[in-house]
Amino acid sequence: MLSKTRKQSFASDSFFYLLSSIYSSLLSFLFLPFFTRVLTIEQYGLYSIFLTVVNISSIIFNFGTSSSINRFYVEKRNEIFIYLSNVLFIITVLSLVMIIISSFFFSQLSILLNISSRILIIALMVGMFTAFEQQFLSYLQALRLSKKFLIVIIIRTTCIYLISLIGLIGFSENMFEFMIASRLLPMVIIFTVIVVILLMNNKKISIRIEYIKYALIFGAPLILHNVSGFILSSIDKVIINSIDTSVSTGLYSFAYTIGSVMSLVVIALNRAWVPIFYHSLEHDDDNILNEFNKYIVLIEIITIGLLLFSTEFVFLMSGQAAYRDTQSIVRIVIVSYFVVFLYTIYANYSFYFKKTLLISCFTLLAGIVNIFLNLVLIPLYGYQIAASTTLISFLLLFTLHYFYVNLIIKPNILIRLQQLIRPMVIVVLANIFMEYFIIDKWVLNFLTRVVLMLIVIITNFSTLKKFLD
């Protein structure tokens, strides 16, 4: 049976991981109206492409090894710091080799992505430092040091927006350059701190070939998965920028940024869930199924809240009137990341049983479907359709993982589809309500949504209270 201490640990870790997501997203949202006013829509689109390059490069430079840290901790927790140092060593070497190789193709990549070589170089550097940070954060997650995890996020996020604030106050005409710099300097600081920590503990460090092999064997198949995951979440922006305009990219990126606050919730709660979920599988503890019912209720309430008040989010964050026509995209993105939550439920089984190659194959297939749909449908229906193609791809990914776990892995402790149906139906109904239920008077419209939100909270109050307790 899941101990009271572990239940409290899950709630506590969930709080700190969620707080880290809230802090970073809160600053992002507070600054978004300023960015959309100071930058042109075209510049905002280019900045989005810069962040896309950062994300894809960090995924490649990570080599899938950060996911191995949680799994290694289950097996040899006393060796985890030594393992971390070996992982950091190998990804540093491999990242530098990759950057040197890619330097021969900078001009071609710049033309393909429609950005300057200077921005591309900075993006690759930020990507390398981000991969380094991800390893350290995974280490903190494995040890359930959620408070220290929060501190790292606060330092990084504060630095990013402090530099941006300096740009807003005194150098608004060069705001684009300041936003680029704001991503580089904090990562350099965090990289330096991690190196200092390693040097201070150099007596505990030794290069072990078996640990490097463990990391690469576990992580190598996940490179394909992570790159494909990037395709699912970001390739639409690249395609829009290539076959449409930077203005369309800016509008779509704005909507995606608003909607993807849901992804922060999913990631935060999954970070708290995974260590306890792994422990339950390790000890064949089926009480985790009861805990999952509380977990999914929390996700359901947050999703409904974001959907019902998405109109207000868009209005508050939009710096120009053109951004306000993206409300439907925002809601589809929110639903998409609810589906991401659904597929991570079953993907976590595959991670635990080290079926990482299948994870990669499924994500690659969904990514290929996403690219195909975008290339076919964006020229016909415009950039707005890209959100729907992403949703379709995530649904495919959920379906593949669900059937693989149920038909192939067949674990002793299995989260059933019946536990997911009610939240899925309610989320779909909430999106339909927002899309088609229109009351001209804003006050009446708003009050109706408040009442619906209260109904959702009250009907789930007992379960929610158990989670919070």
C-alpha positions as CSV (number, residue, x, y, z in Angstrom):
1,M,0.0,0.0,0.0
2,L,1.2,3.5,-0.8
3,S,2.5,5.0,2.4
4,K,1.2,8.2,3.8
5,T,4.7,9.7,3.5
6,R,4.7,8.9,-0.3
7,K,1.3,10.4,-0.7
8,Q,2.4,13.6,1.1
9,S,5.6,13.5,-1.0
10,F,3.6,13.4,-4.2
11,A,1.4,16.3,-3.1
12,S,4.4,18.3,-2.0
13,D,6.5,17.6,-5.1
14,S,3.5,18.4,-7.3
15,F,3.1,21.7,-5.5
16,F,6.8,22.7,-6.0
17,Y,6.9,21.5,-9.6
18,L,3.7,23.2,-10.4
19,L,4.9,26.3,-8.7
20,S,8.1,26.3,-10.9
21,S,5.9,26.0,-14.0
22,I,3.6,28.8,-12.7
23,Y,6.5,31.1,-11.9
24,S,8.1,30.7,-15.4
25,S,4.7,30.9,-17.2
26,L,3.6,33.8,-15.0
27,L,6.6,35.9,-16.0
28,S,6.1,34.8,-19.6
29,F,2.5,36.0,-19.6
30,L,3.3,39.2,-17.7
31,F,5.9,40.2,-20.3
32,L,4.0,38.9,-23.4
33,P,1.8,42.0,-23.8
34,F,4.9,44.2,-23.7
35,F,6.7,41.9,-26.3
36,T,3.7,41.9,-28.6
37,R,3.6,45.7,-28.4
38,V,7.3,46.4,-28.8
39,L,8.1,43.8,-31.4
40,T,6.5,43.6,-34.8
41,I,4.4,40.5,-35.5
42,E,7.2,39.5,-38.0
43,Q,9.9,39.9,-35.3
44,Y,7.8,37.9,-32.8
45,G,7.5,35.1,-35.5
46,L,11.3,35.1,-35.9
47,Y,11.8,35.0,-32.2
48,S,9.6,31.9,-32.1
49,I,11.7,30.3,-34.8
50,F,14.8,31.0,-32.6
51,L,13.2,29.3,-29.7
52,T,12.3,26.4,-32.0
53,V,16.0,26.0,-32.9
54,V,16.9,26.1,-29.2
55,N,14.4,23.3,-28.5
56,I,15.5,21.0,-31.3
57,S,19.2,21.5,-30.6
58,S,18.7,20.9,-26.8
59,I,16.8,17.7,-27.7
60,I,19.6,16.4,-29.9
61,F,22.4,17.5,-27.5
62,N,20.6,15.8,-24.7
63,F,20.8,12.4,-26.5
64,G,17.8,11.2,-24.5
65,T,20.0,10.6,-21.5
66,S,18.1,12.8,-19.0
67,S,15.3,10.3,-19.0
68,S,17.7,7.6,-17.9
69,I,18.5,9.3,-14.6
70,N,15.2,8.5,-12.9
71,R,15.4,4.9,-14.1
72,F,19.0,4.5,-12.9
73,Y,18.1,5.9,-9.5
74,V,15.6,3.1,-9.0
75,E,18.4,0.5,-9.6
76,K,21.5,2.2,-7.9
77,R,20.5,5.2,-5.9
78,N,23.8,5.4,-4.0
79,E,25.7,5.8,-7.3
80,I,23.4,8.5,-8.8
81,F,25.9,11.4,-8.5
82,I,28.6,9.4,-10.2
83,Y,26.2,8.5,-12.9
84,L,25.2,12.2,-13.3
85,S,28.8,13.2,-13.8
86,N,29.3,10.5,-16.4
87,V,26.2,11.6,-18.3
88,L,27.3,15.3,-18.2
89,F,30.7,14.3,-19.5
90,I,29.5,12.3,-22.5
91,I,26.8,14.9,-23.6
92,T,29.4,17.7,-23.4
93,V,31.8,15.8,-25.7
94,L,29.0,14.8,-28.1
95,S,27.5,18.3,-28.2
96,L,30.8,20.0,-29.0
97,V,31.4,17.5,-31.8
98,M,27.9,18.1,-33.2
99,I,28.3,21.9,-33.1
100,I,31.7,21.6,-34.9
101,I,30.1,19.4,-37.6
102,S,27.0,21.7,-38.0
103,S,29.3,24.8,-38.4
104,F,30.0,23.6,-42.0
105,F,26.3,23.9,-42.9
106,F,25.4,27.2,-41.2
107,S,24.6,29.0,-44.4
108,Q,22.3,26.2,-45.7
109,L,20.5,26.0,-42.4
110,S,20.0,29.7,-42.2
111,I,18.4,29.7,-45.6
112,L,16.2,26.7,-44.7
113,L,15.0,28.3,-41.5
114,N,14.9,31.8,-42.8
115,I,17.0,33.2,-40.0
116,S,20.5,34.8,-39.8
117,S,23.6,32.7,-39.1
118,R,24.3,34.8,-36.0
119,I,20.9,33.9,-34.5
120,L,21.4,30.2,-35.5
121,I,24.8,30.1,-33.7
122,I,23.4,31.6,-30.5
123,A,20.5,29.2,-30.6
124,L,22.8,26.2,-30.8
125,M,24.8,27.4,-27.9
126,V,21.7,27.9,-25.8
127,G,20.6,24.5,-26.8
128,M,23.8,22.9,-25.5
129,F,23.6,24.7,-22.2
130,T,19.9,23.8,-21.9
131,A,20.7,20.1,-22.4
132,F,23.2,20.4,-19.6
133,E,20.6,22.0,-17.3
134,Q,18.1,19.2,-18.1
135,Q,20.4,16.6,-16.8
136,F,20.8,18.4,-13.5
137,L,17.0,19.0,-13.2
138,S,16.4,15.2,-13.8
139,Y,18.9,14.5,-11.1
140,L,17.0,16.7,-8.6
141,Q,13.7,15.1,-9.7
142,A,15.1,11.6,-9.1
143,L,16.1,12.6,-5.6
144,R,12.8,14.4,-5.1
145,L,14.6,17.6,-4.3
146,S,11.6,19.6,-5.7
147,K,12.5,22.7,-3.7
148,K,16.0,22.9,-5.2
149,F,14.4,22.2,-8.6
150,L,12.2,25.3,-8.0
151,I,15.2,27.4,-7.1
152,V,17.0,26.6,-10.3
153,I,13.9,27.5,-12.3
154,I,13.5,30.7,-10.4
155,I,17.1,31.8,-11.0
156,R,16.9,31.0,-14.7
157,T,13.6,32.6,-15.4
158,T,14.3,35.7,-13.3
159,C,17.5,36.2,-15.3
160,I,15.7,35.8,-18.6
161,Y,13.1,38.4,-17.8
162,L,15.5,40.8,-15.9
163,I,17.5,41.1,-19.1
164,S,14.3,41.5,-21.1
165,L,13.2,44.3,-18.6
166,I,16.4,46.2,-19.2
167,G,15.8,46.0,-22.9
168,L,12.2,47.2,-22.5
169,I,13.2,50.2,-20.3
170,G,16.3,51.5,-22.1
171,F,16.7,49.8,-25.4
172,S,13.3,49.1,-26.8
173,E,14.5,49.7,-30.4
174,N,16.9,46.7,-29.9
175,M,14.4,44.6,-28.1
176,F,14.7,41.7,-30.5
177,E,18.5,41.4,-29.7
178,F,17.9,41.6,-26.0
179,M,15.3,38.8,-26.1
180,I,17.9,36.6,-27.9
181,A,20.6,37.5,-25.3
182,S,18.2,36.9,-22.4
183,R,18.1,33.2,-23.4
184,L,21.9,32.8,-23.6
185,L,23.3,34.5,-20.4
186,P,21.1,32.7,-17.8
187,M,22.0,29.3,-19.3
188,V,25.8,30.2,-19.1
189,I,25.3,31.1,-15.4
190,I,23.5,27.8,-14.6
191,F,26.1,25.9,-16.6
192,T,28.9,27.5,-14.6
193,V,27.1,26.7,-11.3
194,I,26.7,23.0,-12.2
195,V,30.4,22.8,-13.2
196,V,31.4,24.3,-9.9
197,I,29.2,21.8,-8.0
198,L,30.9,19.0,-9.9
199,L,34.4,20.3,-9.2
200,M,33.6,20.7,-5.5
201,N,32.6,17.0,-5.5
202,N,35.5,15.8,-7.7
203,K,36.3,13.0,-5.2
204,K,33.0,11.4,-6.0
205,I,33.6,11.6,-9.7
206,S,35.0,8.9,-11.9
207,I,34.5,8.0,-15.5
208,R,32.8,4.7,-15.8
209,I,32.3,3.2,-19.2
210,E,29.4,1.0,-18.0
211,Y,27.5,4.1,-16.9
212,I,28.1,5.9,-20.2
213,K,26.9,2.8,-22.0
214,Y,23.8,2.6,-19.8
215,A,23.0,6.2,-20.6
216,L,23.5,5.9,-24.3
217,I,21.7,2.5,-24.6
218,F,18.8,3.9,-22.7
219,G,18.8,7.3,-24.3
220,A,19.8,6.7,-28.0
221,P,16.4,5.3,-29.0
222,L,14.8,8.3,-27.3
223,I,16.6,10.8,-29.6
224,L,14.2,9.8,-32.3
225,H,11.3,10.1,-29.8
226,N,12.4,13.5,-28.6
227,V,13.0,14.9,-32.1
228,S,9.7,13.5,-33.2
229,G,8.1,15.1,-30.2
230,F,9.6,18.4,-31.3
231,I,8.1,17.8,-34.7
232,L,4.7,17.3,-33.1
233,S,4.9,20.5,-31.1
234,S,7.0,22.9,-33.2
235,I,7.4,21.9,-36.8
236,D,4.1,23.6,-37.6
237,K,5.8,27.0,-36.9
238,V,8.7,26.1,-39.2
239,I,6.3,25.1,-42.0
240,I,4.2,28.2,-41.6
241,N,7.3,30.4,-41.7
242,S,8.5,28.6,-44.9
243,I,5.3,28.5,-46.9
244,D,3.4,31.4,-45.5
245,T,4.8,34.5,-43.8
246,S,6.5,35.5,-40.6
247,V,3.4,37.4,-39.7
248,S,1.3,34.2,-39.8
249,T,4.1,32.6,-37.7
250,G,3.9,35.3,-35.2
251,L,0.1,35.0,-34.8
252,Y,0.2,31.2,-34.6
253,S,3.1,31.4,-32.1
254,F,1.2,33.8,-29.9
255,A,-1.8,31.5,-29.8
256,Y,0.4,28.5,-29.2
257,T,2.2,30.2,-26.3
258,I,-1.1,31.0,-24.6
259,G,-2.5,27.5,-25.1
260,S,0.7,25.7,-24.1
261,V,0.4,26.9,-20.5
262,M,-1.4,23.5,-20.3
263,S,1.8,21.8,-21.2
264,L,3.5,23.4,-18.2
265,V,0.8,21.8,-15.9
266,V,1.2,18.4,-17.6
267,I,5.0,18.5,-17.3
268,A,5.0,19.7,-13.7
269,L,2.6,17.0,-12.4
270,N,4.3,14.3,-14.4
271,R,7.6,15.1,-12.8
272,A,6.0,14.5,-9.4
273,W,4.1,11.5,-10.6
274,V,6.9,9.5,-12.2
275,P,9.1,8.7,-9.2
276,I,6.1,7.4,-7.2
277,F,4.6,5.6,-10.2
278,Y,7.9,3.8,-10.7
279,H,8.1,2.9,-7.0
280,S,4.6,1.4,-7.2
281,L,5.4,-0.7,-10.2
282,E,8.7,-1.8,-8.6
283,H,6.8,-3.0,-5.5
284,D,3.6,-4.1,-7.2
285,D,1.5,-1.6,-5.2
286,D,-1.9,-1.3,-6.9
287,N,-3.0,1.5,-4.5
288,I,-1.4,3.8,-7.1
289,L,-4.6,3.4,-9.1
290,N,-6.6,5.2,-6.4
291,E,-4.0,7.9,-6.3
292,F,-4.3,8.3,-10.1
293,N,-8.0,9.1,-9.7
294,K,-7.0,12.2,-7.7
295,Y,-4.3,13.1,-10.1
296,I,-6.6,13.1,-13.1
297,V,-9.2,15.1,-11.3
298,L,-6.7,17.9,-10.8
299,I,-5.7,17.8,-14.5
300,E,-9.4,17.9,-15.5
301,I,-10.2,20.9,-13.3
302,I,-7.2,22.9,-14.6
303,T,-8.0,22.0,-18.3
304,I,-11.6,23.1,-17.9
305,G,-10.5,26.4,-16.2
306,L,-8.1,27.2,-19.0
307,L,-10.7,26.5,-21.7
308,L,-13.5,28.5,-20.0
309,F,-11.4,31.6,-19.5
310,S,-9.2,31.3,-22.7
311,T,-10.9,34.4,-24.1
312,E,-9.8,36.6,-21.3
313,F,-6.3,35.2,-21.4
314,V,-6.0,36.1,-25.1
315,F,-7.5,39.6,-24.6
316,L,-5.1,40.4,-21.7
317,M,-2.0,39.1,-23.5
318,S,-2.6,40.5,-26.9
319,G,-0.6,43.7,-27.7
320,Q,-2.3,44.2,-31.1
321,A,-5.8,43.6,-32.3
322,A,-4.7,41.0,-34.9
323,Y,-3.7,38.6,-32.0
324,R,-7.3,38.5,-30.7
325,D,-8.6,36.4,-33.6
326,T,-6.6,33.4,-32.4
327,Q,-8.9,32.3,-29.6
328,S,-10.0,29.0,-31.3
329,I,-6.4,28.1,-31.9
330,V,-5.6,28.6,-28.2
331,R,-8.4,26.2,-27.1
332,I,-7.3,23.5,-29.6
333,V,-3.8,23.8,-28.2
334,I,-5.1,23.4,-24.6
335,V,-7.1,20.3,-25.6
336,S,-4.0,19.0,-27.4
337,Y,-1.9,19.1,-24.3
338,F,-4.6,17.4,-22.3
339,V,-4.2,14.6,-24.8
340,V,-0.5,14.7,-24.2
341,F,-1.2,14.1,-20.5
342,L,-3.3,11.0,-21.6
343,Y,-0.5,9.6,-23.7
344,T,2.2,10.2,-21.0
345,I,0.1,8.0,-18.7
346,Y,0.9,5.0,-20.9
347,A,4.3,6.2,-22.1
348,N,5.5,6.1,-18.5
349,Y,5.0,2.3,-18.6
350,S,7.2,2.0,-21.6
351,F,9.9,4.1,-19.9
352,Y,9.8,2.0,-16.8
353,F,10.1,-1.3,-18.8
354,K,12.8,0.3,-20.9
355,K,10.9,-0.1,-24.2
356,T,12.4,3.2,-25.4
357,L,12.7,2.1,-29.1
358,L,9.0,1.6,-29.4
359,I,8.4,5.0,-27.8
360,S,10.6,6.5,-30.5
361,C,8.8,4.6,-33.3
362,F,5.4,5.7,-32.2
363,T,6.4,9.4,-31.9
364,L,8.1,9.3,-35.3
365,L,5.0,7.9,-36.9
366,A,2.9,10.6,-35.3
367,G,5.5,13.2,-36.3
368,I,5.4,12.1,-40.0
369,V,1.6,12.3,-39.9
370,N,1.8,15.8,-38.5
371,I,4.2,17.0,-41.2
372,F,2.1,15.4,-44.0
373,L,-1.1,17.0,-42.7
374,N,0.6,20.4,-42.3
375,L,2.1,20.4,-45.8
376,V,-1.3,19.4,-47.3
377,L,-3.7,21.5,-45.2
378,I,-1.9,24.7,-44.4
379,P,-1.8,25.9,-48.1
380,L,-5.6,25.0,-48.3
381,Y,-6.9,26.4,-45.0
382,G,-4.2,28.7,-43.7
383,Y,-2.0,28.7,-40.7
384,Q,-5.0,28.2,-38.3
385,I,-5.4,24.5,-39.3
386,A,-1.9,23.6,-37.8
387,A,-3.4,23.4,-34.3
388,S,-5.9,20.8,-35.4
389,T,-3.2,18.7,-37.2
390,T,-1.2,18.7,-33.9
391,L,-4.3,17.5,-32.0
392,I,-4.8,14.7,-34.5
393,S,-1.2,13.6,-34.2
394,F,-1.4,13.6,-30.4
395,L,-4.5,11.5,-30.5
396,L,-2.7,9.0,-32.7
397,L,0.2,8.9,-30.2
398,F,-2.2,8.2,-27.3
399,T,-3.9,5.4,-29.2
400,L,-0.6,3.7,-30.1
401,H,0.7,3.9,-26.5
402,Y,-2.6,2.7,-25.1
403,F,-2.8,-0.4,-27.2
404,Y,0.9,-1.2,-26.8
405,V,0.7,-1.2,-23.0
406,N,-2.6,-3.1,-23.0
407,L,-1.7,-5.7,-25.6
408,I,2.1,-6.1,-25.4
409,I,3.4,-5.0,-22.0
410,K,0.4,-6.1,-20.0
411,P,1.6,-4.8,-16.6
412,N,0.2,-6.1,-13.4
413,I,-0.9,-2.6,-12.4
414,L,-2.7,-1.0,-15.3
415,I,-4.5,2.3,-15.5
416,R,-7.8,1.5,-17.3
417,L,-9.4,3.4,-20.1
418,Q,-12.6,3.7,-18.0
419,Q,-10.7,6.0,-15.6
420,L,-10.1,8.4,-18.5
421,I,-13.4,8.5,-20.2
422,R,-15.3,11.0,-17.9
423,P,-12.5,13.6,-18.0
424,M,-12.1,13.2,-21.7
425,V,-15.9,13.8,-22.3
426,I,-16.0,16.8,-20.0
427,V,-13.0,18.5,-21.7
428,V,-14.5,17.9,-25.2
429,L,-17.9,19.4,-24.0
430,A,-16.1,22.4,-22.5
431,N,-14.4,23.1,-25.8
432,I,-17.6,22.7,-27.7
433,F,-19.3,25.1,-25.3
434,M,-16.7,27.8,-25.8
435,E,-16.7,27.4,-29.6
436,Y,-20.5,27.5,-30.2
437,F,-22.2,28.9,-27.0
438,I,-22.3,32.7,-27.6
439,I,-23.9,35.3,-25.4
440,D,-23.5,38.8,-26.7
441,K,-23.4,40.5,-23.3
442,W,-19.9,39.9,-21.9
443,V,-21.0,40.1,-18.2
444,L,-23.7,37.4,-18.7
445,N,-21.3,35.3,-20.7
446,F,-18.5,35.6,-18.1
447,L,-20.9,34.8,-15.2
448,T,-22.2,31.7,-17.0
449,R,-18.6,30.4,-17.3
450,V,-17.9,31.1,-13.7
451,V,-21.0,29.1,-12.7
452,L,-19.8,26.2,-14.9
453,M,-16.4,26.3,-13.3
454,L,-17.8,26.3,-9.8
455,I,-20.0,23.2,-10.8
456,V,-16.9,21.4,-12.0
457,I,-15.0,22.2,-8.7
458,I,-17.9,21.3,-6.4
459,T,-18.6,18.0,-8.1
460,N,-15.0,17.0,-7.8
461,F,-14.4,18.7,-4.4
462,S,-14.2,15.5,-2.3
463,T,-11.5,14.0,-4.6
464,L,-9.7,17.3,-4.9
465,K,-9.6,17.7,-1.1
466,K,-8.1,14.2,-0.7
467,F,-5.4,15.1,-3.1
468,L,-4.6,18.4,-1.3
469,D,-4.8,16.7,2.1
